[in-house]
Amino acid sequence: MEFHGTTKYHISAELAQIVNMALAMEKPLLLTGEPGTGKTQLAFAIAESLGLGMEILRAKSTFRGEEACYTQDTVLRLNDSRFPDAASGRNVQNFDDYIVWGPIGRAFRSESRKVLLLDEIDKTESDVQDNLLDVLEDSQFTIRETNTLVQARVKPVIIITSNAKRELSDPFLRRCFCHHITFPAPDEMRQILALHFPDFSGPVVDMALKVFYELRGRGFEKAPATSELIEWLAAVRRGGFTPEEIGQIPLSGILLKRTGDILAFRGEKRVRGD
């Protein structure tokens, strides 16, 4: 089971090497890098290429590790206790009837191998991160209300992403294979664009790349990333813009998303209190 990119995902030789080693050794792969470098999309590309299903955990600051495995539908259980319905097949005395499986729970209980994506793990607290890695490393967790052990039937492919907004703990890092995805240089970006626009090249693309990297060098709060470039180039192509017109950066709102960046680009100043 090896991954070598897809028709829409360009992968460097170094990244392909560590992805395939993580697959072979069944180790979690932690991907770091600025937003827009393709960390999350890599998980989707691996699933597509290898024909695997996906389970996705979108991390957030209020997230508790247990939620990734299971939760209890307390509202449904309370409703059933007040208005019992024999046709539902549920028994309020049976905790298992009210379990809602989280992405880790679903991946562990699946009969087939899944890609398990833990997206933006740096948004969570360090103790949550360590608890999740314990579960993933042991391939099991316990439903504490019933003391029932849930063991992975097939160990999932684990891809973890981080935008480095918060330092990850040493125990967490120690258990992962790690790879930092640097932002593509112009030559590599040209290869990425060729995957998305195989029949589109020439002066328009050349000018678009020049404008894109010039904008990235201006120090905007949210510099345009690969996904914005792809969307902008598609719009530019649809609009039939010439290289000269592209030099004026039309449709800048596709590349720049933060209000402050858009105002700075226009040469305007934010009015205090607006």
N, C-alpha and C positions, 0 to 999 in steps of 0.2 A: 504494500500500500504506500505509494509515493505520490507527492504533489509537485508539479512542475509549472504551476500557473494555469491560467485559463485564457480563452480568447478575449476576455475583458480585464484580466488582472495580470499585470507585468510583475514578475518577481525576480529579484537579483539572485545571483548564484549563491551568495553567502546566506541569504534568507532562506532559500530553498533547502540548503544543506541543513540548517538547524531545525526547520520545520519537519523535514523527513526524519531527523534523528529523534525529535520529540515524539513523532508518530511511532517510530520503531521501539523506543524505550518507554513509551506510555508516560511521559513526563508533561506536566503543565508547561505551556509556552507563554511567557510574559512578554508582551510587545509594548515598547514605549516609543514616544515620538510625539511631535506636535500634532494637533488636530489636522486632519486632511491628508495624512501620509498613508492611509490605507490599512490601518491596524484592524479596525472592525471588519472592513470588507474582506480581509484575508480569511477570516473565519468562514464567511459565506462562500468564498471561492473554494476553500478546502472542502466544504460540504458538497458544493456543486460538482467539483472535479471527482470526488471519491464516491459520490452517490449516497451520502449520509444525511440523515435528518438533523435538525438543529434544535437546541434549546438555548434560550437567551436570558441572561440575568442582567438587567440594566441597574447598575449600582446607584445609590443615592445616599446622602448624608444621614438620613434617618433609618437606613436599612439595618435590620437585624438578621444575623446569619441564619437563624432558624427558618425565616421566611423563604430562603432559597430552597429549603428541603420540603417543608410542609407548613400549613396553617390549619386551623379549625374554623369551619363556617359556623360560628356561634349564633349568628342571626337565624340561620336555617334550623339549627338545633332547638333554639328557643321557640321558634314558630311551630316546629313539629311537636314540642312538648305541650303547647297550648291547643293546637289544632291537629291532632294525630290523623294521619292518612295512611291506612293500611296499603293502599295501592302504590304508594311511593317506594315501598320495600325498605324504608329506613327505620331503624330502631334507635330511639333517643338514648337507650342504655348502651349502645354500641358506638364507641368513639370513632372507629374506623369508617362508619357511614358518613362522617362529617369532615373527613380529611380533604383538604384541597392541596394537591401536590404542587410544589414549586418546581422551577426548572431543574434543580439538582435531583429532586425526587423523581421527576419524570424521566430524566436521563438514566438514573440508576435502575428504574423499574422497566425500562425498555428492553425488549427482546433483541433489538439490533443496536449496533454501535451508533452513537450520536456525536455530533460536535457540540460541546458545551461552551458557550461564550459568556465570560464574565466581563462585561463591558464597563470601562472606567472605574476599576476597582479602587483607585486612589481617592474616590469620594467617600469611602467608608472609613471607619475607625480601625486602628491597628489590631485591636482585639478581635474585631469581626473578621478581618483578613486572615488572621492566624487560625481562627476557628474554622473558616471555610477551607483553608489548606489542610487542616487535620482531617476534615471530612473527605476531601478529594484524594488525599494521600492514602487514607485507609479504605477508600471506596465504600464507606458505610456511614450511617448515622442512626441515632436512636430516637424513636418517638417517645419522649419522656413521659407522656401521660399514661402510656400503656407499657412502657419499657420494652417496646418491640424494636428489634434490630432490622434495619433495611440495608441490605447488601446489594452492591451493583451487580446486575446480572451480566452486563458487558461493560467494561471500563470505557468511559467516553474519551474522545479527543478533547483536551481542555485548552482553550485559548483565552488568555487574560490580557486585557488592554489597560494602559494607564497613560494619562496625559501629564503625569508627574506634577500634579497640583499639590500633592501631599506625599511626603516620603513614605515608602513602604518599609515594613519592618525587616530586619535581617533574617529572622526565621522564615518569613514569607519568601524573600528573595532566594534564600538558600535552597528551597524546595523546587524552584522553577528553573527551566532553561530560559535565558533572557536574551532579547535582541532589541536593539534600538534602531528604528527605521528613520534614517536621515531624510531630510526633504530632497526630492529628486533634483539633480543637476539638470541643466537645459537639455543635454543629450539624452539622458534617461527619460526626461519628461516627453521628449519627442517620440520615444518608443511607446510610452504610455498612450499618447494621443493617437498614434498609428493603430493601436488596438481598437480604439473607440471610433476613429474616423479613417478606415483603411483606404478610402478613395478621396481623401481631402488632404492636400498638401500644397506647397508653393508659397508665394509671397504673403498671402493672407495669414497662414499659420505661422510663418516666420515673424511677422509683425505682432501677431497675438502673443507669441512667446516673449518677444522683446518687451512689450507693454506689461505683461504679467510679472516678469521678474523685476522690472523697474518699479512697479507698484509694491511688490514685496519688500523692496529695499527702502521704502519711505518711512518705515517705523510705525505703521498703523497698529492700533490696539489688536485688531483681528486681521492679520494679513491674509490675502486670498490664498486658498489652498487648492489642491489638485481638483477636488470636486467642483469648486467654483470655476476653475479654468475650463473644465470639460463642458459645464453648462453654458458658460459664456461663449465658447467657441461654437457650440451648437446653435446658439442664438445669433451669433455673428454670421454664421453660414446661412441660416434661414433668412436673415435680413439682407443678404447680398452685399455686405459692406466691402468697400475697397480697402487695400492696405493703408491708404492715406486717411480714410475715415476711421479705421481702427486705431491709428495713431492718436486720434482725438479721444479715445476711450469711450465709445458709445456704450449705453446700457451698463454703466458703471455699478448700478445697484445689484447686478448679478455677481460682481466680484467683491464689492464691499458691503458689509451687512450692518455694522455698528453705526449708529447715528453720528457719533463723534468723528468716525473715520470718513463718512460721507461728507460731512460739513467741512472737514479739513481738506478733503479732495477738491471740494468746490471753492476753497479759499475763503470760506465763511467762518465766523466765530460763533460758538454757542453763546447765546444770551443768558446771563445769569438768571436763574429762576424759571427758564423755559422747561 
